[in-house]
Amino acid sequence: MPKVLAAATALLLFTVAPALAKPNKAALEKTYLDLNEQCRGGSGDDPDTIKACDQREAVAAQLKQLHTCFAGDRFKRCN
């Protein structure tokens, strides 16, 4: 699935690049939304869906380090 591959590439960049540059919050938010759509819209037993959900959680952890959380239908500041 191309979207999962693109999201995986973005995730890799966000996990390797922090030592080189500050994470791009807007890009992380977009990646989260894309992965969230794939996770919530996919079949629960499809490996691509499971991968998207796992990647979404990794991106959520990165956003949390930037004090940003997804709540319902929007991003908000979190502690």
TIRO-2110 file (N, C-alpha, C; in Angstrom, 1 decimal):
// TIRO-2110
0.9, -1.2, 0.0, N, 1, A
0.0, 0.0, 0.0, CA, 1, A
0.9, 1.2, 0.0, C, 1, A
0.8, 2.1, -1.0, N, 2, A
1.7, 3.2, -1.2, CA, 2, A
1.7, 4.2, 0.0, C, 2, A
0.5, 4.4, 0.6, N, 3, A
0.4, 5.4, 1.7, CA, 3, A
1.1, 4.9, 2.9, C, 3, A
1.1, 3.6, 3.1, N, 4, A
1.8, 3.1, 4.3, CA, 4, A
3.3, 3.2, 4.1, C, 4, A
3.7, 3.0, 2.8, N, 5, A
5.2, 3.1, 2.5, CA, 5, A
5.6, 4.6, 2.7, C, 5, A
4.8, 5.5, 2.2, N, 6, A
5.1, 6.9, 2.3, CA, 6, A
5.2, 7.3, 3.8, C, 6, A
4.2, 6.8, 4.6, N, 7, A
4.1, 7.2, 6.0, CA, 7, A
5.3, 6.5, 6.7, C, 7, A
5.7, 5.3, 6.3, N, 8, A
6.9, 4.7, 6.9, CA, 8, A
8.1, 5.5, 6.6, C, 8, A
8.3, 6.0, 5.4, N, 9, A
9.4, 6.8, 5.1, CA, 9, A
9.5, 8.0, 5.9, C, 9, A
8.3, 8.7, 6.0, N, 10, A
8.2, 9.9, 6.8, CA, 10, A
8.6, 9.6, 8.3, C, 10, A
8.1, 8.5, 8.8, N, 11, A
8.3, 8.1, 10.2, CA, 11, A
9.8, 7.9, 10.4, C, 11, A
10.5, 7.2, 9.4, N, 12, A
11.9, 7.0, 9.5, CA, 12, A
12.6, 8.3, 9.5, C, 12, A
12.2, 9.2, 8.7, N, 13, A
12.9, 10.5, 8.7, CA, 13, A
12.7, 11.2, 10.0, C, 13, A
11.6, 11.1, 10.7, N, 14, A
11.3, 11.8, 11.9, CA, 14, A
12.0, 11.1, 13.1, C, 14, A
12.3, 9.8, 12.9, N, 15, A
13.0, 9.1, 14.0, CA, 15, A
14.5, 9.3, 13.9, C, 15, A
15.1, 9.4, 12.7, N, 16, A
16.5, 9.5, 12.4, CA, 16, A
16.9, 11.0, 12.5, C, 16, A
16.1, 11.9, 12.0, N, 17, A
16.5, 13.3, 11.8, CA, 17, A
16.5, 14.1, 13.1, C, 17, A
15.9, 13.7, 14.2, N, 18, A
15.9, 14.7, 15.4, CA, 18, A
17.3, 15.1, 15.8, C, 18, A
18.3, 14.3, 15.6, N, 19, A
19.6, 14.8, 16.0, CA, 19, A
20.1, 15.8, 15.0, C, 19, A
19.6, 15.9, 13.8, N, 20, A
20.0, 16.8, 12.8, CA, 20, A
19.2, 18.1, 12.8, C, 20, A
17.9, 18.0, 13.1, N, 21, A
17.0, 19.2, 13.0, CA, 21, A
15.8, 19.0, 13.9, C, 21, A
15.2, 20.1, 14.2, N, 22, A
14.0, 20.1, 15.0, CA, 22, A
12.9, 19.5, 14.2, C, 22, A
12.1, 18.6, 14.8, N, 23, A
11.0, 18.0, 14.0, CA, 23, A
10.0, 19.0, 13.5, C, 23, A
9.5, 18.8, 12.3, N, 24, A
8.5, 19.7, 11.7, CA, 24, A
7.1, 19.3, 12.2, C, 24, A
6.5, 20.1, 13.1, N, 25, A
5.3, 19.8, 13.7, CA, 25, A
4.1, 19.6, 12.7, C, 25, A
4.1, 20.5, 11.7, N, 26, A
3.1, 20.4, 10.7, CA, 26, A
3.2, 19.1, 9.9, C, 26, A
4.4, 18.7, 9.6, N, 27, A
4.6, 17.4, 8.9, CA, 27, A
4.2, 16.2, 9.7, C, 27, A
4.5, 16.3, 11.0, N, 28, A
4.1, 15.2, 11.9, CA, 28, A
2.6, 15.2, 12.0, C, 28, A
1.9, 16.3, 12.1, N, 29, A
0.5, 16.3, 12.2, CA, 29, A
-0.2, 15.7, 11.0, C, 29, A
0.4, 16.1, 9.8, N, 30, A
-0.2, 15.5, 8.5, CA, 30, A
0.1, 14.0, 8.5, C, 30, A
1.2, 13.6, 8.9, N, 31, A
1.5, 12.2, 8.9, CA, 31, A
0.6, 11.4, 9.8, C, 31, A
0.4, 12.0, 11.0, N, 32, A
-0.6, 11.4, 12.0, CA, 32, A
-2.0, 11.3, 11.4, C, 32, A
-2.5, 12.3, 10.7, N, 33, A
-3.8, 12.3, 10.2, CA, 33, A
-3.9, 11.2, 9.1, C, 33, A
-2.9, 11.1, 8.2, N, 34, A
-2.9, 10.1, 7.1, CA, 34, A
-2.9, 8.7, 7.7, C, 34, A
-2.0, 8.5, 8.7, N, 35, A
-2.0, 7.2, 9.4, CA, 35, A
-3.2, 6.9, 10.1, C, 35, A
-3.8, 7.9, 10.8, N, 36, A
-5.1, 7.7, 11.5, CA, 36, A
-6.2, 7.2, 10.6, C, 36, A
-6.2, 7.9, 9.4, N, 37, A
-7.2, 7.5, 8.4, CA, 37, A
-7.1, 6.0, 8.0, C, 37, A
-5.8, 5.6, 7.7, N, 38, A
-5.5, 4.2, 7.3, CA, 38, A
-5.8, 3.3, 8.4, C, 38, A
-5.5, 3.7, 9.6, N, 39, A
-5.7, 2.8, 10.8, CA, 39, A
-7.2, 2.6, 11.1, C, 39, A
-7.9, 3.7, 11.1, N, 40, A
-9.4, 3.6, 11.4, CA, 40, A
-10.2, 3.1, 10.3, C, 40, A
-9.7, 3.2, 9.0, N, 41, A
-10.5, 2.8, 7.9, CA, 41, A
-10.2, 1.4, 7.4, C, 41, A
-9.1, 0.8, 8.0, N, 42, A
-8.7, -0.5, 7.5, CA, 42, A
-9.3, -1.6, 8.3, C, 42, A
-9.1, -2.8, 7.7, N, 43, A
-9.6, -4.0, 8.4, CA, 43, A
-8.6, -4.4, 9.6, C, 43, A
-9.2, -4.8, 10.7, N, 44, A
-8.4, -5.0, 11.9, CA, 44, A
-7.4, -6.2, 11.7, C, 44, A
-7.6, -7.1, 10.8, N, 45, A
-6.7, -8.2, 10.7, CA, 45, A
-5.7, -8.0, 9.5, C, 45, A
-5.8, -6.9, 8.8, N, 46, A
-4.9, -6.6, 7.7, CA, 46, A
-3.6, -6.1, 8.2, C, 46, A
-2.5, -6.7, 7.8, N, 47, A
-1.1, -6.3, 8.3, CA, 47, A
-0.8, -4.8, 8.0, C, 47, A
-1.3, -4.3, 6.8, N, 48, A
-1.1, -2.9, 6.5, CA, 48, A
-1.8, -2.0, 7.5, C, 48, A
-3.0, -2.4, 7.9, N, 49, A
-3.8, -1.6, 8.9, CA, 49, A
-3.0, -1.6, 10.3, C, 49, A
-2.6, -2.8, 10.7, N, 50, A
-1.8, -2.9, 11.9, CA, 50, A
-0.6, -2.0, 11.9, C, 50, A
0.1, -2.1, 10.8, N, 51, A
1.3, -1.3, 10.6, CA, 51, A
1.0, 0.2, 10.7, C, 51, A
-0.1, 0.6, 10.0, N, 52, A
-0.5, 2.0, 10.1, CA, 52, A
-0.8, 2.5, 11.5, C, 52, A
-1.5, 1.6, 12.2, N, 53, A
-1.8, 1.9, 13.6, CA, 53, A
-0.6, 2.1, 14.5, C, 53, A
0.4, 1.1, 14.3, N, 54, A
1.6, 1.2, 15.1, CA, 54, A
2.4, 2.4, 14.7, C, 54, A
2.5, 2.8, 13.5, N, 55, A
3.2, 4.0, 13.0, CA, 55, A
2.5, 5.2, 13.6, C, 55, A
1.2, 5.2, 13.6, N, 56, A
0.5, 6.4, 14.1, CA, 56, A
0.8, 6.6, 15.6, C, 56, A
0.9, 5.5, 16.3, N, 57, A
1.3, 5.7, 17.7, CA, 57, A
2.7, 6.2, 17.9, C, 57, A
3.6, 5.8, 17.0, N, 58, A
5.0, 6.4, 17.1, CA, 58, A
5.0, 7.9, 16.8, C, 58, A
4.2, 8.3, 15.8, N, 59, A
4.1, 9.7, 15.5, CA, 59, A
3.4, 10.5, 16.6, C, 59, A
2.4, 9.8, 17.2, N, 60, A
1.8, 10.5, 18.4, CA, 60, A
2.8, 10.7, 19.5, C, 60, A
3.7, 9.8, 19.7, N, 61, A
4.7, 10.0, 20.8, CA, 61, A
5.6, 11.1, 20.4, C, 61, A
6.0, 11.3, 19.1, N, 62, A
6.8, 12.4, 18.7, CA, 62, A
6.0, 13.7, 18.9, C, 62, A
4.8, 13.7, 18.6, N, 63, A
4.0, 15.0, 18.8, CA, 63, A
3.8, 15.3, 20.3, C, 63, A
3.7, 14.3, 21.1, N, 64, A
3.6, 14.5, 22.5, CA, 64, A
4.9, 15.2, 23.1, C, 64, A
6.0, 14.9, 22.5, N, 65, A
7.3, 15.5, 22.9, CA, 65, A
7.2, 17.0, 22.5, C, 65, A
6.4, 17.3, 21.5, N, 66, A
6.2, 18.7, 21.1, CA, 66, A
5.0, 19.4, 21.8, C, 66, A
4.5, 18.6, 22.8, N, 67, A
3.3, 19.1, 23.6, CA, 67, A
2.1, 19.2, 22.7, C, 67, A
1.9, 18.3, 21.8, N, 68, A
0.7, 18.4, 20.9, CA, 68, A
0.1, 17.0, 20.9, C, 68, A
-1.2, 17.0, 21.1, N, 69, A
-2.0, 15.8, 21.1, CA, 69, A
-3.2, 15.9, 20.2, C, 69, A
-3.7, 14.8, 19.7, N, 70, A
-4.9, 14.7, 18.8, CA, 70, A
-6.0, 14.4, 19.7, C, 70, A
-7.0, 15.2, 19.8, N, 71, A
-8.2, 15.0, 20.6, CA, 71, A
-9.5, 15.1, 19.8, C, 71, A
-10.1, 14.0, 19.5, N, 72, A
-11.4, 14.0, 18.8, CA, 72, A
-11.1, 14.3, 17.3, C, 72, A
-11.1, 15.5, 16.9, N, 73, A
-11.0, 15.9, 15.5, CA, 73, A
-10.0, 17.0, 15.3, C, 73, A
-9.2, 17.3, 16.3, N, 74, A
-8.2, 18.4, 16.1, CA, 74, A
-7.0, 18.1, 17.0, C, 74, A
-5.9, 18.9, 16.7, N, 75, A
-4.8, 18.8, 17.6, CA, 75, A
-4.9, 19.9, 18.6, C, 75, A
-4.4, 19.6, 19.8, N, 76, A
-4.4, 20.6, 20.9, CA, 76, A
-3.1, 20.5, 21.7, C, 76, A
-2.9, 21.5, 22.5, N, 77, A
-1.7, 21.5, 23.4, CA, 77, A
-2.0, 20.5, 24.5, C, 77, A
-1.0, 19.7, 24.8, N, 78, A
-1.1, 18.7, 25.9, CA, 78, A
0.1, 18.8, 26.8, C, 78, A
0.0, 18.3, 28.0, N, 79, A
1.2, 18.3, 28.9, CA, 79, A
2.0, 17.1, 28.7, C, 79, A
END
